[in-house]
Structures are given as structure tokens and as C-alpha cells.
Amino acid sequence: MNILITGATGFIGKELTNALLKAGNNITVISTKPETATSVFEKPVSAIGWNISNVELAKIISGCQAVINLAGADISAKPWNSAYKRIMESSRIKTTKKLVDAIDMTQSKPEVFIQGSAIGYYGNHPDKSFDENTPKGEGYLPDLVEKWENAAKPLTKMGIRVAWIRTGVVMGKQGGMLKKLELPFRLFAGGPPGKGKQWLSWIDIRDEVRAIIFILNEQDMQGKFNLTTPDPMQMKDYLKEFGKVLHRPSWFNIPKMFLKMAFGERADALLLASQKVMPSNLLKHRFEFHFADARKSLESMYRKTYGV
């Protein structure tokens, strides 16, 4: 299969691209730095820049059976001031619209378009469970995700199968939350943000990749899909498991006031938000998680380093 991927050099994108390459697919990536993008993958890919014209992009897409759009600036990387919010929005909404406009120009359209999204759509609640039928929450992040998803909606009128993947907190050694937390834990300073009672809807990076490929290959899968484990946990409980695997305690509760001072608006949306999200549509299609259990997931990641 010929596949175009955006966001391929990111944490999820890199693992997904390597898996698709290993399976024998031909991959073209769009990157802000195409000259260096090809060096991060295990097998050769074609790379183009975002400065390509819509006409040129349409020609490339005409040869692709699938487009996977994972582009988007890291929402945890910088403070959410007005300038960085513009970057977060542009990197998601404008890039999606560019792809949609190019596809509209093609004679031969892709069979499937997988659109990146996030469980930030649901907002947060201390106890309530969310699934794909839950209405949008309130706040900046739900509004951003809604605009991001809506940008791909015109594709459905073109007869293209569109799947929106609302990804949870992705766990892996090479990126995301665990990479940031490993050093504090190894220094005996690990623990949850706030009281740790907030629900954490997580997914192992390997199940994230498997789920995307599953959706890619199953022709009846379209619409919204939560990519989260069917076993969400409270933050304090997940980090206890992390500590046990690293042979470290999880005891240092980071005060909520400090988090808000240090991270501003991001603290409430990313660190303190409680989201108990269920992958109902994935389960309906009988997708099987290999790493739904936190201990199994963490031990399989870290056992070589820590001898577990």
C-alpha cells in the first residue's frame, strides 16, 4: 500500500511509520524538515516539505491508497500564550485543510483518511466515563480538538472513509509522559501531580500503533475511535506501578498550586484533568489490546534495563 503520513517524525508517527515499513508498505512523509526526516526511520521513505503546492501535493496523493494525518505541535511543550496557541491551531487545522484541499483536486482519491485527534475533546470530570458518544466538553482544548476534527469532515462528502482517532496519554520509553517522568523517579522524586485521584486514560505505544493499523486495514471502520486502554486508572495508581517497575517509590505529590504556577493553563488541561475514557468503538470491532494491564505494559518496556 502507498501511504502518505504527516507527523511521521513524532513519538507516535515514528513508531507507526516503522511498523508500516516493516509490513512492506511504501511511505511518503510530509515534514517541516524533509532533508533530515528520512534519517529517523528503519527503512527508506520519500519525504516532502509542507511548502509544496496543493497541485503538487494532489499529484502525490493521487498515487496513495491511504493518508494518515498526525501533524500537530506538542501541546505540552510550551506555555499556552496567544502565540503558541496560534501554532497549535495552525499545525492542526491549516495542515488538515491543506490535505483536504489537495485531495479535492485529485482524480484518484485515497480510500481512507485517518485523522489525528485527542481525548481532550471530552473535557474532564472526576468520575464520569466518556465514550465516543459523549458530547464535547468545555474549555480551550475541547474547542481546539473540535476544530481539528471538523477540518477533515469535507472528505466524507468525497466518498472517502474517514476515521478520527482520539488518542489518550501514550506510554512508551522513547517519548511522552514516561520519558519525562523516568528521571525524577530514578532520583527518588517521583509521584503524581496534585492528589493523583484524577483518571488517566492511557495506551501503550505498541497498542496505539496496532490500533491505527487495525483501523487502516478494516474497511468498515469509520467515524470516531478512542485510542485508550479499556482499563483507565487513577494517576496515583498508575504511577505506583511505574515506581514498582523501576524499583522506586511514588510518594512525592506535586502540589496543585505549584503546578498552576509552573504550567499555567496547561496544568488544568493536561496534568490535573480527570478523564475516564473507554474505547467503546474499538472494542465493538473486536480489537484486542496486548498491553491493557499497566504492570504488563511497563514491565515489558523496562525489564531489559532494570532486570524485572
N, C-alpha and C positions, 0 to 999 in steps of 0.2 A: 504494500500500500504506500502511496505517496502522501506524506503528511506535512503540513505547514504548522509550525509551532512558534508562538510568541511567549516570551518569558522563559525560554528554554534554559537560560544560564542561572536561573534562580534555584532555590533549595528544592522545590518540588519539580520544577522543569528539568533540571539536570538529571535527576533520578528517573523521571519519566522518559526523557529522550534516550538515555542509555538503554532502558528496558525495551523501548520500541526498536532501537537499532539492533539490539541483540536478537530480536524476533524477526529480523530481516526486512524491516521497513526502510524506505528511503525518506530522509528527513531534511526539510529546509527550515532554517530558523531565521526569524527576524530579530535583530539585536541592535541596540544603540552603539555597540562596538563590534561590528561583524568581522573586523580584521583579527580580533582575538577570540571571538566566540567559538570558533571551530576547535580551539586547542583544549577545551574543557571536557570534551566527550571521548568516549572509549573507541568510537569508530568515526569515520569521516561523515560530515554533514555539509550541506550547502548553506551559506549564510548571506543574508542581505541586510541592508540598513533600513531604518524607518524613513529615511529621506527619499526612498523610492517613490515614484509617481504612482497614482492609482491605476493608470493604464498599464504600467509595467507590472504592478502587483497583481492585477487581474490576469495577466498572461501567465504568471507563475501559479496562481491559484487554479487556473483552468486545468492544470495538469495534476491537481491534488484531489484525492478522494475524501480527505478529512482536514479540518482546520481545528487546532486546539489553542485557544486564546487564554494564556495565563499571565499576560502583561499587567503590571501594576506596581507602583513604587511601594516599598515596605512601609506599612502604616505604623510600625513600631520604631522606625529608625530615627525619626527626628520629632521635635515638638510640633504640635498641630497649630502653628501660626498660619496666618492667611496665605503666605507664600507657599508653605509646604502643602496646605490643603489644595491649592491650585495644582500642584504637582501630582498629588494623589488622585485628584479628579481627572486631570488631563491624561495621565498614564493609563487610566482605566477606560474612561468614556470616549475620549478622542481616538485612542488607538482602536477601540472596538468599532467605532463609526467608520474609521478608515478601512478596516477589513470588510465591513458590511457594504460600503460604497464600492469597493473593488469587486466584491463578489457579485454585486448587482450588475456590473459591467461584463461579467464573464459569459461566454457561450456555454461552457461546460462547468456547471456549479458543483461544489463538493457535496457529497452525500450526507455528511454530518458535520456539525459545528459544535464543539464543546466549549462552553463559555465559563471562565473562572468566575467565582463568586465567593461569598463567605457567610458564615452563620451570624455575623454581625447584623444581618438583616433583621433578626428577631428581637434585638434589644436585649434586655436582661430581666430576670425575675428570680427571687430567692428559691422558689420551689417548683414553679410551673414547668411542665415539659413542653418542648416545642417540636413540631414536625413540619413537613413541607406544606401543610395546610394552614399553619399558624400565620395570622396577618403580620404585616411589618410592624416593628417596634418603633419607638420614638427616639430621636436624637440624631446627631450628625452621621454616625456610622450606618444606621439603618437607611437613612436618606441617600448616602453615597452608594450603598450596595444596590438600592432600588434603581438609581440612575444607571449604574453599571450594567445591571441585568436588562433594563429596558433598551439599552443601546443595541442589543442583539435581537430584539423582538422582530424587526422587519424581515429577518431571514426566514421566519416561519411562513410568511406570505409568499416566499420564493420557492416553497416546497422542500426546504432543507430541514432535516431532522436536527433540532437544537436541544442540547442538554445543558442545563445550568448546574454547575457543581458548587454547592455551598459548603466550603471546606471549613473544618474546625481547626483546633490547635494541633499542628502536625508535629509529631515526635520523631526525632532522629538524631544521631550523633553529629551529623555534618552540618546542622543548621537548626533554626527555630529556637524554641524555648529551652530545650535540653542543652544545647551548645552554650547558651548564655548562663545557665544555672550550674553547669558542671564545676566550674572553678570555685564559686562560693561554697558548694557542698564539699569539695575536696579540702577546702580550707576550714571546714567545720563551722561555716557561717550560713548553712542552708536552711531554708524554711519558707513558709507560704506568705504571700502578700496579704496584709490585713489579718483577719482571724482564720482565713483559709476555709471558710464554710461555703464559699461560692462554688457553684457547679462548674466543672471543667469538662467540656466536650472535646475529647482528643481523638487522634487517629495516628497509628503507626505509619511512618512514611511508606513502608512497603505495602500496607493495605491501601493507602492513598493512591499509589501508582497502580496497583492491581484493580482498584475500583474504576479509575479513569479508563484503563484499557478494557475492562469489562463493559463499560458504557459505550466505548468506541465500537466494540465488536457486536453488541446486541442491537439489532436493527429496530427493535420495538421500544427501546428506551429513549424517551424524550421528556422534556419538562424539567422540574426541579428535583435535585437529589442532594440530601445532606450527606456529606462525607465525614462521618464521625463514627466512633465505635458505638455499638449498642449498649455499652456499659460505661456511661459517664460517671465520674467520681467527683467528690468534693476535692478541692485543690489540696487541702491538708493531707488527705488520704493518698492521693497520687504521689505527692512529694515524699511521704513516708516510705512508699515503695521505692522511689528513686533513691532515697537515702540508704535503704537496706541493701540495694544492689551495689551501691558504691561503698558500703560499709561505713557510712557516715550518719550522724543524727540529722533529723529535720526538726529543729527546735526554735530557730530564730524567726519569730513572727515580725515581719516588717510593718511598722505602724502605718495605718491608713493615712494619717496626716503627713507623714514623711513622703509617702508615695505621691500624694497630690501635690506636694511642694516640688518634688523632683520631676514628675512627669506631666503635671497639669491635667488637661482634658483626657490625655491618653490613659491615665491611671484608672479612671472610672470605666472607660470603654474596653480596655484591654487586660488590666490586672485585677480589677475588683468586680467586674461584671460577672454575674451568675447566669450561665446558660446551660440548661439541661436539654440537649438536643438529641433526638432519636432519628436514625437513618431509615425511616419507615419505607421509603420507596425502594431503596437498595434491597432491603430485606424482602419486600414483596416480589422482587425479581430474583430472589434466591441467591444473592451474592453472599459468599462465605468469607467471613473475616478470619484471617490466620492469626492475628495478634490482637484480639479483643480484650484479652486479660493483661492488665498493666504489668504484673510481675513477669509474665512470659515475654512480653514485648521488651521490657527493659533488660532482662537477663540476656536475651538473645542479642541485644545490641552491645552490651558491655562485658560479657563473660570473658572475651579474649583479653581485655585489658586488666580486668580485676580478678580473673580466675574463678568466677562464680559458676 
